[in-house]
């Protein structure tokens, strides 16, 4: 895979993650950073986390295991988990 293809894939993944956060938390894409945690987002509590996981699973066509769900402590970790599934 070329560098350009890798970058395009990363951008597409970022866009889809941003869509999930916008759908679940009404968070504008420009506010999404790798360091963003549940403490930074209104509604990202335990129920919000379940809603986010469900949205990500639907958008990416994957099913996360319990360990992956528990590791989703920030956006950067979500990206790592999704990248490992590609």
Secondary structure, DSSP 8 states (H G I E B T S, - for coil): --HHHHHHHHHHHHHHHHHHHHHHH---GGG--TT-BGGGSTT-SHHHHHHHHHHHHHHHT----HHHHHH-SBHHHHHHHHHHH-
